[in-house]
Amino acid sequence: MVAHLLRLKLTLLRNSVRRSPWQLVGLGFGALYALGVVGLAVAGLVFLRGADVGLAQTVVVLGGAAALLGWAIIPVAASAADMTLDPARFTTLAVPMPQLLAGLALGGLIGIPGTATSLVALATVVTWSRSVPAAAGALVGAVLGVLSCIVLSKVVTTATAGLASSRRFKDVSSVAFLIPLVLLGPIMAGIAGGIARSGAFLAELASALSWTPVGAAWSLGGELAAGHYGPAALKLVLALVTLAALAVCWKILLQRALVTPPYSGGTKRRARGLGLFGLFPATPTGAVAARCLIYWLRDPRYAGALVVVPLLPVLALFQAGNTGSSGLLLFVGPLTAFLLAWSICSDVSYDNTAFALHLSAGVRGVADRLGRALACLVFALPVVLAFSVLPFLFSGDWARLPGLLGLSLGILFSGMGLSSVVSARYTVAVPLPGDSPFKKPPGNVAQAMAVQFGGMGVLLLLVAPEIALMVAQSVTRSAVPGWINLGVGPVLGLALFVAGIRLGGKWLDARGPELLAQLVVNR
């Protein structure tokens, strides 16, 4: 039965790759990225073979503890990323519990995360190949550590299955998980600075963690290399007890989940009034704008873009604090304008098969394009204006405000016109409605990159006059080009916006059925 479950996981993985060549390309990119990370980690562990025992022990224990915590935290936010062997699918099957546990645990090793963790863990054997006992202890510790990672992730995902079935929990956890990813640079810089200032503390932390379930398994090789056989035996017992306790917890939670699967039905909240539909005109354009604005407020796939925007000033302030230059801070407005304008490029793809309602209702392409753009402009225009003006409160260089404001408005309007054209012609494979924003089909990477970079190049050409006026202002030190830019940016941007709405609407009227067919394929 265990072998059957492993074959099932491999078959599902193979079939997902066979869906299209793009998925194979995406999987290849993911594998190459993981290979690079694994290569660096393995090279570092091999280098530690000749280092001091205390230093090697600190690195291995802290790295192992971080891996264990990562396996516990990441699956909560990305629980929908790999559900090929979802336990709920075995509810009606009489699979013996021991075989089911073993099959699901070993199945967790099949995939890029499991394989990468296993390879790095096995590289610790090279680190401790200073003696036979140390190498053997490192091998046992690597096996126990990897199994603990897998089982702990299963415990966490099974325990939170009831919460994860809630749409609200998915929305909050998925969006909240984006915040540390966006702030990864400042966070890593702070950690690196702390490490540089507290090397002795890290050794003490690793020593303390080695006596806890988090780091016991990873410290076996180091203890045996130092000749501490008594502490190594105690930590081996602790690692075995930890794995056994996790397995028991997982068994109890899995039994309960198989008997009472999580319920993901609708809520009992009753709608009151027309909501946003009552605030927009009773026209096709108003209806499309109201519906899209509701998606912006409630769909985590859209909300992910909104979470990134408020963090841009934080990143700019961090960069200004490190370099002493406020250059990036002044360009937060244009960067925000580009991100928000380009965000509607995948609007139709996010609709998925619900786009058929627009076709069956006979919504004109112009009304569709204009409604989607207006929904984004409701919040995009105030945010871009605020982010264009507020940085000058810190820099005080008010002479550059008109030019940057014109550039920001030009990028916003021109970009929305361009996005209205691109989304009427191209679709990309995005997470399905209700899925986590992280559940993105791997085969879409190459196509999405081509569309993104191509669109960025075209947008640069469209806003070339505004950029040229900004350069002229910087070179001449005159305020005249900036004031000219304040007029050229909105006027030229609105002209391109209207042209993009018309052209995109014309294309949408001509190829609406073909666009829907592409969306069905992307499922």
N, C-alpha and C positions, 0 to 999 in steps of 0.2 A: 504493500500500500504506500509506503514511503517513497519507493522508486516511482510508483505511478504518479504521485503528486509532483515529484520533481520533473518527470517527463511532461506533465501537464503545464507546469510553469514554463519550461523550455518551448513547448509547442505554442503557447499563447504569446510568448516573446517573439518567436520566429514569425508567427502569423501577423503580428502587429508591424513587423518590419516589412513584410511582403505586401502591405497595402499599397505602397507607392514607393518609387525610388527616392522621393524626397525624405521619407521617414528613415530610410537607410542612411542617407547623407547626414540627417540630423543626429542619428545615433552615432555615426562616425565622429562628428564634431564633439559630442559629449564624451565619447571614449577617448578621443585625443586629449581633451582637457583633463580628464581624470588621469590619463597616463602621464601627463606632465606633472600634475600634483604628486602622484605616486612616485614618479621618478625623483623629484626633489626630496621627498620624505625618505625614500630608500637610500639615496646618496648621503643624506645627513646621518642616517642611522649607521651606514657603513663607515662613515668618517668617525663616528663616536667610538668605534671599536678600539681606536688607539688613544682615546681621551681618558681622562681621569674617571675612575669608577663612580665617584660622587656626582660628577657632572653628567655622565651618561645616565645614571639612575634618575637624576632630576628631570632630564629631558624626556625619558621614556615614560616615567610615571605621570608627569603632567600632560604629555601628549595622549597617553592612554585614557586618563581621566577626562580630558576634553572630548575625545572620541565617544566615550560612554555617555557623557552628557549631551553631546550632539545627537546621538541616536535616540535619546529620550525626548529631546525638545523638537527637533525638526519634523518628525512624523506627525506631530499634533497639528502644525500649521499646514503641512502638505500631505495630509492623510489620504487624499484622493490621488496622489501621484502614482502609486503602484498598488492597485487593488486587484491584481490578476488572480490572486488566491484569497479573495475576500472570505473570511470565515462564514459570513451570512449565506454564502452560496452552498455551504455544506449542511444547512439546517435540516433538510429533508433526506440526507444521505446517512446511512448507518456506518459511518467511518469510526473505528475504535479510537478513543481519545488518545492513547499513547502514540499511535501511528499518525494521527492528525497533528499532534503537537510536534513530533519529529519532522514530519513533512513540511509543515509551515515554517519551522525554524530553519531547516536546511534550505528551503525555498527562498528565504530572505537573503541567502548568500548569492543567489543567482541575480545578477544585475550589476550595474556599475558601482553603486555604493557598497554593496556587500563584497564584491571582488576587490575594490580598492582598499577597503578596510582590512581584508584578509592579507593582501600582499604587504601592506605596511606593517601589520602585526608580525608576519613571518620574518620581515627584515630585522626585527629585534633579535632574532636568533643569531644573525651575523654580528650584531652589536655585542652580544655576550658570548661569542665563540672564543673566549679566552681560556675556557676549560670545558671539559665534557659535562660536568654537573651544571655549570652555568648555562651552557647551550641547551641542555635538556630542560632545565627549569624555565628558560625563556620560551621554548617551544610549548611546554605545558601552559605557561602563562598566556601565550598568544592565543591558544585554542580556547582557554577559559575566558579570556577577555573578549574575543570576537563573539563567542556564544552568548556571553552576558550582554553585549551590545544588541544582538539580534533579539534575544528574549525580552530585554528591557523595552525595546521599541514595541514589541508585540503587547507587552503588559500595558504600556501607555496608550497605544491605539485602541486596544480592546476596552480599557477602562473608560476612555473618553468616547466610545462609539455612540453612546446615547446623546452626548453633547454634540458630537460631530454630525449626527443626523439632523440636528437643528440648523435651519438656514441662517438664523441670526448668529449662531456660534461660528459657522463657516465664514460669514461675512466679516465678523469682528476679528477672528484669529488670522484670517488670510491677509487682511489689510494691516493689522498690527504687526505682522511678521515682516512687512515691507520696511518698517521704520528702521530697525537696526541694520537692514541690508543697505538702505540709502546712506545711513550714517556710519557705514563700515570704516571709511577712511579716518574720520576723527576718533572713532572708538579704537581702531588698531594703533593709531598714533599715540593715544593716551596709554594704551597697554604697553606699547614699546617703551615709552618714556618711563612708565612705572617699573618695567623690568630693568631698564638701564640703571635706575636709581636704587633698586632693591634686589641685587643678585643673591645676597645671603637669605633674604626672606623666601625666595623661590625654593631654595634647598630645604629650608625648614617646612615649607608648605608641602613639598613632595614627600618629605619624611612622614609628615602627619597623614597625608592622603594614603600612603602605602599601608597604613593600619586601618583603613576603612574599606568598605565594599567597593568604593570607586576605583581605588588604585592597587588593591592587594594583588590581583592577578598580574599586573604589569611590573611589579617589583620583585618577582621571584628570581629572575635572571640576575639582577643586581645584587640581591642578598647572597646568592650562591657564589657569585664572582668575588664578593668580599669575604667569603668564608663564614658567613653567618647562617649556619645550617639550622639552628634552633628557630630563629625568627622566620626563616624561609618555610619551615614546616608549619608554623602557626599561620602564616599568610596563605599557604596552600589550603589549609582547612577553611580559612575565612573565605577564600575565593570559591571553593566548592560549596560551602554553605550559602553563599550569596547566589550562585547559579541555581542551586536547588530551591531556594526560597522564591526566586523569580519565576522558576518553572511552576511551582505550586500556585503562586498567585495567578499566573497566566492560565493555568488549568481551571481554576475556580472561576475566573472571569469569562473564559471561553465557554465553559459549561453553561453559565448563566446567559451568555449572549446567544448560544445556540437554542436555548429553551425559549427565551423572550427576546427576539431580535429587536433592535432599536426601531422606534416608530418615527417616521418623518412626515406625518400627515400635515395638513394645513392647520393654521391657527384659527381660533374662534373669534378673532377680532373682526368686527363688522365695519364695513366702509361707511363713511359719513360724507355726504355731499359728493361733489365732482372732483374735489381736490384740486390739483394743478390744472385739470381740464377746464375748471370754471374760471381760471385766471387768464387763459389764452382765448383769442377769438375763435368762434365756432366755424372755422374754416379748415380745409385740409392741412394747410401749413401750420395753423395753431394746434391742431390735433397731433400732428407729428412732433411738433416742438414740445408739447406737454408730455407725450409718451417718452420721448428721449430724455427730457429733464428728469423724469421719474427714474429712468434707468441710471442716470448719472448719480442720483442721490441714494439709490438702493442696491444697485448691482455692484458687488465687490470688484468685478473686472474693470468697471469704470472708476470706482472709488480708489483703486490702486494708483491711478494717474493723479487723482486729487491729493493723495497722501504725499506724494513726492513733491508737489509744488510748494507747500509751506516749508519744506525742509531745505529748499534751495538757498534761501537767505542764511540758514544756519551753516551750510557748507561754505558759502561765500565768506561769512564772517570768520569761520575757522581758517580759511585760506588767507584772509587778510591779516589775521592775528599772527600767522606763521611767517608770512612774507613781508608784512608791513605795507603792502600795497592794496588799495581798494579797487583795483581795476576790474576784477571779477565781480565784485559786489555791485558796481555800476551797471553791469550787463545782465543782472538777474532778470530785469524786465524783458529784454529781447529774448533771453533763453526761455523764460516762462511762456512768452507769446508763441514761440515755436513749438514747445511741448503741447500746449493746449490746442493750438491750431491743428497740429498733426495728429492729435488724439482721435479725431473723428474719421481718420482715414480707414479705421477698422470698424466703423459703426455698423455697416451692413453685415459684416462678418459676425459681429456680436449678436445681431438679431437672429442669425441662423435661419431655420425654416419659418420663423415667425414673419420673415420678410414677405412670405406668400400673402399675408393679409393686405399689404400695400398693393400687390398686383391684383388680387381679387377685388379689392375695393375701388380699383381704377384711379388710384392717387397719381397725379401727374408727377413727372420726374422733377420739375422745378419746385413743386410744393414739397416733395420729399427732401430734396437737397437743402432748400431754404429752411425748412423746419428743423432739420438736424443741426444746421449751423447756428440758428437762433438759440436753440437750447444750450449750446456750448457758450455762446456769447453772453448769456444771462449772467454767468459767473466769471467767464474768462475776461471780459472787458474790464470790470472793476478790479480784478486781481492784477491784471497787467498794468493798469494805470497806477495802482498802489505800489507795486514792485518797481515801477519805473521812477517814481517820485521819492519814495522813502529812503533809498540809499543815499540820496544827496543830503539828507539830514546828518549823516555821518561824515561824508567827504567835504561838504560845503562848496563843491565846485559847481555852482548853479548855472554857470555859463554853458555847460554841456547838457543841461536838462532838455531844452527844446529838441536838440538833435536826437538824443536817445529816446525821447518820447515819440518822435516821428518814426524812428526806426522800429520801435516796439509795435506801434499801431500798424505800420506797413507790413511787418512780419505776420501779425495776427490776422489781418484781413486777407492778405495775399495767400497765407498758408491755408486758411479755411477755404478759399476758392480752389486752391490746388487739391486739397483733400477731398473736396466735393467731386472733383473730376476723377481722382485716382480710385476712390471707393466705389464709383459707378462702373469701373472697368476691371478692377482686380479684387479678388478676395484672398484672405489668408486663413489658415487653420488656427483658430483661437479656442480657448476653453469653452465648452458648451455651457448654455445657461444653467446655473445652479452649481457648476463645478468650481473648484478652487482656481484662483488666478494663476497658480503655479502649474496646473495640469495643462500643459501645452504640448500638442502633438510634435514629436521630435522632427518629423519630416518637413516641417514648415520653415526651418532655419534658413536654408539657402534662398528660397523664394522671398521670404520676408526681408532678408538682408538686401536683396536686389531691389525690392520695392522701396525700402526705407532709404537706402543710399541714393538711389535714382531720384526719389522725391526730394531729398535734401539738396541734391545738385541743381534740380530745376528751381527750387525755392530760392537758392542763392542767386540764380540768374534773375529771378523776378524782383528781388529786393536789391539788385545791384545799384540802382540809382541812390537809394537811401544809404547803402554802405559807402558809396563813393562820396556822398556829401559828408558823412561822418569822418572819413579819412581826410577830406579837404579841411574840415574844421580843425582836426588835430594837427595838420601840417601848417596851416596859415595862422592858427591861434586866434581866428576871428569868429565872432558869434553869428555872422551873417549866414554861412552854410547851415548852421544848426537851425536857425529860424526858417530857412528855406525848406529844410528837411521836415520840420513840423507841419508844413503845408503839403509837401510832396508825399510824405508817407501815408497819411490817411486818404488823400485823394486817389493816388495810384493804387493803394491797397483796396479801397472800395471798388474801384473800377475793375480790378482783377477779381475781386470777390463776386461781383455781379456776373462777370464773364464766366467764372468757374461754375457758378450756380446754373447758368443757362446751358453751358456745354455739358456739365454733368447731368443735368436734367434731360437733355436731348439724348445722351448716351443711355441713360437709365430707361427712357421710354423705348429705345430701340432694342436693348438687350436685357430687359428685365427677366424674361424666362431663362435665358442663358445664365444670368447671375444667380438665380435661384438654384439652377442645376449645379453650379459650382459649390454653393453652400451645402447642398445635400451630399455631395462627394466629400466635403470636409468633415462630415459627421463620422 
